[in-house]
Amino acid sequence: MKKIDITTNINGIRLYSCIMNASGALCSTEKELSNLLKSSSGAIVTKSCTDKPRKGNIKPRYFEWDIGSINSMGLPNLGIDFYINFLDGITTNKPIFLSISGLSLEENYLLIQKANSSTKINAIEINLSCPNILKKKEILGYEFDTVYNFLKNVFRLNNKKHIGIKLPPYFNDNDIRNMAFIINKFPISFITCINSLPNGLFINSIKESTVIYPNKGFGGIGGTIIKSFALANIFKFSSFLRKDISIIGCGGISSGIDIFDHILCGASAVQVGTQFIKEGISVFDRLKNELILFLKKKKYYSINNFIGNLNKN
Ligand SMILES: Cc1cc2nc3c(=O)[nH]c(=O)nc-3n(C[C@H](O)[C@H](O)[C@H](O)COP(=O)(O)O)c2cc1C
């Protein structure tokens, strides 16, 4: 029986499994990162960090139900120095993605410079989807001119790491086309799409109240209900982006077939957020087994056999 190969390559970064965690899902503390190290995930993505540690928003700030999750975490993290020290002290063959989410553009430049000094970090995933980032609480990824100027400055730095950006979901063709046009001007290694759907609301009908406290109950939506938006963004970006830019799919993955679908739409690897939080570290073994089983049925022996091969009818 031929072995099924689920290794992948993100612009030269080799992963022995195409399945990794999404930033923010059980990847903030030393214990959580150590668990990820021991797991069968193909890479480690850290919680988006800021320069100084942050406690984040008041609790409850995360809630999940059968088909989704809502969160308004407020970027609780231990600060970049903790993540760099921790990562530089470990031995692993898994690639390390440091996620950063500065509260200003200047803070992001500082974070990138600090990350460049690490010996273990392979890639920096810049979170362009966090609503805290600008004073007016706009999501940076929706401010096209600002993103362009920001990236210009990022690539003026003496970067020693792969640079990728994590994007919010876009809901029309033109936005994806315009964002791809900007991205194509820079030596970006990968994009990750999508981050949570912003500004959702989930309520408790019995208590007649919101389920999370910060932000009047509004928050980012993840989980099964956002999968279609993730697939649409991956598929559209893959047709507009330069071919050397890899796509990491994220959003609504809870089964091996979900992973297959992300890859079919153009992702070279995937990240799992809500389902990882729900199920814990064993999710990576289960998803890997389900993916392999499905590929066997389809008679695919490598994910390279079908990346981006969705029939357009
Ligand atoms: C509790 C929680 C915290 C998150 N924190 C971050 C974060 O710090 N940085 C980031 O880029 N995305 C963050 N996200 C978004 C996820 O990485 C992911 O993009 C989103 O949840 C969609 O994936 P999913 O459907 O698998 O949950 C967070 C999501 C959740 C549920």
The ligand as an SDF file (V2000), in Angstrom:
LIG
                    3D

 31 33  0  0  0  0  0  0  0  0999 V2000
  -10.1560   32.4400   21.4260 C   0  0  0  0  0  0  0  0  0  0  0  0
   -9.5860   32.8820   20.1200 C   0  0  0  0  0  0  0  0  0  0  0  0
   -8.4510   33.6990   20.1060 C   0  0  0  0  0  0  0  0  0  0  0  0
   -7.9040   34.0980   18.8830 C   0  0  0  0  0  0  0  0  0  0  0  0
   -6.7700   34.8730   18.8930 N   0  0  0  0  0  0  0  0  0  0  0  0
   -6.1700   35.1790   17.7180 C   0  0  0  0  0  0  0  0  0  0  0  0
   -4.9390   35.8610   17.6970 C   0  0  0  0  0  0  0  0  0  0  0  0
   -4.3570   36.1990   18.7290 O   0  0  0  0  0  0  0  0  0  0  0  0
   -4.3860   36.1510   16.4880 N   0  0  0  0  0  0  0  0  0  0  0  0
   -4.9780   35.7800   15.3040 C   0  0  0  0  0  0  0  0  0  0  0  0
   -4.4090   36.0470   14.2390 O   0  0  0  0  0  0  0  0  0  0  0  0
   -6.1430   35.1170   15.2970 N   0  0  0  0  0  0  0  0  0  0  0  0
   -6.7470   34.8030   16.4710 C   0  0  0  0  0  0  0  0  0  0  0  0
   -7.9180   34.1070   16.4650 N   0  0  0  0  0  0  0  0  0  0  0  0
   -8.5350   33.7190   15.1720 C   0  0  0  0  0  0  0  0  0  0  0  0
   -8.1590   32.2910   14.8000 C   0  0  0  0  0  0  0  0  0  0  0  0
   -6.7590   32.1670   14.6460 O   0  0  0  0  0  0  0  0  0  0  0  0
   -8.8570   31.8590   13.4980 C   0  0  0  0  0  0  0  0  0  0  0  0
   -8.4410   32.7010   12.4490 O   0  0  0  0  0  0  0  0  0  0  0  0
  -10.3780   31.9140   13.5770 C   0  0  0  0  0  0  0  0  0  0  0  0
  -10.8450   31.4790   14.8310 O   0  0  0  0  0  0  0  0  0  0  0  0
  -10.9950   31.0530   12.4720 C   0  0  0  0  0  0  0  0  0  0  0  0
  -10.6020   29.7060   12.6060 O   0  0  0  0  0  0  0  0  0  0  0  0
  -11.5670   28.5890   13.2560 P   0  0  0  0  0  0  0  0  0  0  0  0
  -12.8570   28.6110   12.4670 O   0  0  0  0  0  0  0  0  0  0  0  0
  -10.8190   27.3070   13.1200 O   0  0  0  0  0  0  0  0  0  0  0  0
  -11.7960   28.9880   14.6770 O   0  0  0  0  0  0  0  0  0  0  0  0
   -8.5080   33.7010   17.6700 C   0  0  0  0  0  0  0  0  0  0  0  0
   -9.6400   32.8780   17.6900 C   0  0  0  0  0  0  0  0  0  0  0  0
  -10.1840   32.4710   18.8930 C   0  0  0  0  0  0  0  0  0  0  0  0
  -11.4080   31.5790   18.8820 C   0  0  0  0  0  0  0  0  0  0  0  0
  1  2  1  0
  2  3  1  0
  2 30  2  0
  3  4  2  0
  4  5  1  0
  4 28  1  0
  5  6  2  0
  6  7  1  0
  6 13  1  0
  7  8  2  0
  7  9  1  0
  9 10  1  0
 10 11  2  0
 10 12  1  0
 12 13  2  0
 13 14  1  0
 14 15  1  0
 14 28  1  0
 15 16  1  0
 16 17  1  0
 16 18  1  0
 18 19  1  0
 18 20  1  0
 20 21  1  0
 20 22  1  0
 22 23  1  0
 23 24  1  0
 24 25  2  0
 24 26  1  0
 24 27  1  0
 28 29  2  0
 29 30  1  0
 30 31  1  0
M  END
$$$$
